[in-house]
Amino acid sequence: MPEKTGIRFLLGSNTKRGFVSLFDELKDPVNYNKLYIIKGGPGSGKSSLMKRIIKDLKKQKHDMEFFHCASDPDSLDAFIDHDAKIAMTDGTAPHTTDPDFPGAYDHIINMAECWDTGKLAAGKTKIINLSNNISSCHRMATACITAAAALLDSNMQSSKPYINRDAVNKFTDEFVQKLEGCKTGNEKRRLLSAVSVGRIVFFNDTITQLASEIYVLPDKWGAVSDLILSKINHAAAFRNWERITCYCSIRTPDKIDHIIFPSKGIAITSSNEFHPAKGTSLHMLHDLMPDIPKPVEEQMSLHLDKAAELIDMACKHVKQAKILHDELEDFYIDAMVFSKVDSIYEKIKNEIAL
């Protein structure tokens, strides 16, 4: 298995339900020492602060997970260091995170202490207008995603009667047997893809880094993968097997797209035009759905094409939101007193004993 150099996930995405957050997955007060929650506006250095701390932690070759922003995959929303037993997250909207055990486990980092509020007040009207326009872009993206998900859900329902259930049951039973001896532990809920800045982002490399044996379900309509992954997840839950369950980004938490069993080095993933599986030594699974009658398939193909158009439109709305967000960040960057940010960084560094 390749060296784990960058395990990347997402913990939130625009979905048919609006923005869905899985950021509570970062919280583990029993087994971990600290959760740092960074509060502050756009451009206040939240992602940059995390990257500075990560750079120091990487020197010690720690086991880490990185969580990227769905609306800007170049930006970080959070990370976990499994060796240092700490996590750090951007705790602002839309994934607002508040402390459960303030001071004992959760630690608030207030980047607002580094602002020149006079400069921000001078730009109030522009800041309000930009913020409202960004929200509007995300609402339009969600509307497109909701419409696309309705068409994809319809396709999934239409294709269910044609599933080769004997083949599905046979494969599922054999796959669960392969997992015998899997480490017991918690289920981790994650995302590997999202409707992002002008495109769909998909962290396929995370699967190939965590698993050397990857089973791929080529599933144009979603019904086969939905059935198989649900059955496998239920079996794993019954046996209390440790696993990483990754949802469909636009149908979180209604549909699972990928499950990774790191202790066995095994993963099973669905593959379609939105997130095609890539890698070597993939086990491609076929013959799980016989041919669908032509009139039904033609209608479903029309739905799929229209859903792809809607997802593409949603990506464009997210891209426009990013352009406006960058403009909004300029106001906050100009108002930052970066010597104060350096002091926050040094304080955290000393607490972690880097």
N, C-alpha and C positions, 0 to 999 in steps of 0.2 A: 504493500500500500504506500502511496506517495507520502512524503513528510507533510504534516499538517502545518502549513505556513500561514494560512489565512482563512479561517472558517467564518464564512459570511452568511448572514441571514438578514431578514427584516422582521420587525415586530408590529408593524402596522401598515395598513393600505386602504386606499379608497375602494370600497366594495359596493355591492347592491344595497347594503344596509347603511351606506355612508362610511365614514372613517371607522374602522374597527381596530382597536388596540389590543395587543397581547403583552403590553409592557409590564404587567404584573408578573410575568414569567421571570423577570429580573430579581424578584424579591425572594430571598431565602434566608431569613434572619436566624434560623436555627443552625445552619451549616456554614454560613458565611459571616465575615466580620463587619463589613460596612457596605452600605449602598449610598453613593454620593448622588444627590439629586441637584442638577444645575438648573437654576431659574434665571431667566433673562430674555431680552428681546432678540429679534433677528440681527445678526451681525455683532452680537455681544461677545463672541469668542468661545461659545460653548463647545462646538466641534473642534476648534483649534486647541482648546485646553485639553480635551480628551486625547487628541493626537499627540500632544506633548507628553502626557502621562504614559500613553501606550508606547511611545518611543523608548522611554526609560524601562518599562516593564519588559519590552522585547529583548533588551540587552541581557536579561536573565533567562531568556528562552522559556518563558512561561506558556502554559496551555491557556489559550485565549479564544474567545468568540467575539466577533464584531457585528454590530447591527447598524445597517445603513438606512438612510432616510429614503422612503419610497418616492418622495417628490424631488429628491436630489441625491442620487446614489453615490456621488463623490463626497457627500457629507455624512458624518457619523451621528447616529442618534444615541448609541449606547455601546458598552462593551462589558464583558465579564472576564476576570482573570481567575481561573480555577485554582491556581497555585497560591496567589496572594489572598484568595478568598474575599475579593472585593468586586463590586460592580459600580459603574458610573453611567448616568443617563441624563439626557436632556428632558427635564421634567415639565416643559411648557406645552401648551396646546399645539396640535390636536391630541397629543398623547400625554396629557397632564398627569404627573405623578406626585403624590403627596406622601409624607412620612407616616408610617404606622407606629414606629417606635423612635420618636425623635431623639437624637443624641446617643441613644443606646445602640442603634443599628443604622438608622437613616440620618444622613447628614446633608443639610441644605447648603448649597453653594450659591450665593446671591451675587450674580454678575451685575445687578443693578447698582451695586455699590461703586462700580467702576464708570458710571455714566456722568457726563456733564448734562444734567437735566435742563439747564438753560438752553442748550443747543437743540435738544429734542422739543422743548416747548415752542421754540421758534419755528420748527417745521411741522407743527401739529396738524394743520389742515392737509398738507401733502401726505403725512403719515396715515391719517385717517382714510383719505381717498385711496391710497395704495393698498392698505389693509383690506378695505371693503372690496376692491377690485380683485384682489387675490382670492378672497373668500368666494366671490362670484365665479371665478375660473374653476375652483374646486367643486362648487355646486354643479356647474355644467359638466364637468368631468364625471361626477357621480351620476348625473342623469343619463349620460351616455353608457356608463358601466351598468346601470340598472336595466336599461333597455337591452343591452347586449346579453346580460345574464339571463334575462327572461327568455330570449331566443335560444340560448345554450341550454337552459333548463328544459325548455320545450323539446329540444332535440334529444336530451337525455331520457326524458319520459317516453318519447316516440320510439326510441331504439331499445328500450328495456325488454319488450316482448321477444326480441330476436336474439337475446343472449343465449349462448350455448351453456346452460347452467350445469350440465354434467361435467363439461370441461373446466368450468370455473371452480366447481366444488373439488374436483380432482387436483387441480393446480394448487388451490388454497390449502388443502390438507397436506400436500407434499411440501409446500413452502413453510407452513407452520412447523412441520417436522424438522426442517433444516435449521430452524431457530432454537431447537432444544439445546439447553445449556446456556442460553442467553442470560446475561447478567440481570438480576432483579433490580428494580429501582423505579424512579419516577418517569412519567411521560413528560417530555419537553415539547411545547407547542411553538412552532416557528412558521415563517414564510420564506420561500425561496424566490418568489417572483412578485412583481408589482407593475401596475400601469404607471409608467414613470415619464421622464422628461423626453417627450417625442418618441418614445419607444417603450417596449416591455423589457424590463430588466429581469434577468434570470441567472441566479448564482449556481449554475450547473456544476462548477468546479468544487463546490462544497460537498456534493454527493460523491464525486470521484475521490476526494481526499478522505472521506470518512468510511468509504466502502470500496472493497476490491471486487466484490461480487454484486453486480447490479442487474436486476431484472426489470425489463422495460415493457410497459403495456402501451403499444401504439393504439391510441384510442381517440378517434376523430370525434365521437359523439359523447363520450363521458360516462356512459352507462356501465360498461365493463369495469373500468378503473374504479368507479364509485363503489360498485358491489364488492370487488376483490379487496380494495384497500380498507373498506369498512369492516369486512369479515376478518381480515388479518389484524386490524387494530383492536377489534373486540376480543379476539383470541389472545392477543398480547396483553390486553388489560386484565383479562381473567387470570393470566399467569403472572401478572405483575412484572412483565419484562420492561427493562429500560429501553426507551426508544425516543426518536425525534419525529414527531408528527407534523408534517408541513401541509398547510391548507392551500386550496385554490385561492389566489389572491383576490379575486372578485366575488368569491362565494364563501369566504371565511365566516363562520366555522362550519358551513353546511356540507362542504365537500373536501375530502383529503386528496391531495395530488401525489404526495411522496411520503414514504416512511423509511427511516434509516435506523438500523440496529448496530450502533458503533462497536459494541463488544464482540459481535460476530463478524463485523466487516461486511454486512449484507444490507442492501437497500432495494426497495422496489419503487419504481417511479412511473408515472403516466407521461406519455409523450404525445404532443399535438403541435399544431402550427404556432401556437402561442408560446410554448416552451418545449422545443424539441430536445430529446435526450442526446447527449454527445459523450464520446469516450471510447475507449478500447475494451474489448472483452465483455461487451454487453450481451445479456441473454434476452433476445427479442421474443416476445410471446405473441403467437398468432393463433388463429382458428378458435378464438373465444367468442366470436360472433359471426354466424354465417351471413351470406349475402342478404341484404335488406331489399324488399320489393322496390323496383325502380321508381314508381310514383312517390313512395314514402321517402326514398333517398333523395330524389330531386328536390322535394320540398325542404328537407333538412339541409341540403346543400345551400339553398337560397338563404335559409336562416343563418347558416354558418358564415356565408359571405357578408351578410348584412351585419352580423355580430362583429366580424373582423373590421368592417368599416367604422362601426361605433367605437370599438376599442381604439382604433387609430385616431379618431376624433378626440377621444378622451385624453390620449397621449399628447395631442396638440394643445388641449386646454391646460394640462399640467405643465407643458413647456412654457406657455404664456404666463402661467402663475409663477414659474421660476424666474422669468425675465423681470416681472414686477417685484418679486421677492428680492432679487439682487439690487434693484433700485431702492427698495425699502431698507435693505441692509446698509446702504451707503450712509443713510442718516445716522444709524447707530454706530457704525464704524467711526464716523467723524466725531461722534460724541464720547468715544471710549477714552479712558485714561489708562493706557496699557501698562504703566508702571504698577498700577493696582492689580491688574491681571497677573503680572509676574509674582506679586506677593501671594496671591491665592494659589498659584502653581507651586511655589516653594513650600507653602503650608501643607498642601496635600502630599507633596513629595516627601516631606519629613514625617507625616503621619503614616504613610505607607512604608517608610524606612527604605527608600530607594537610594 
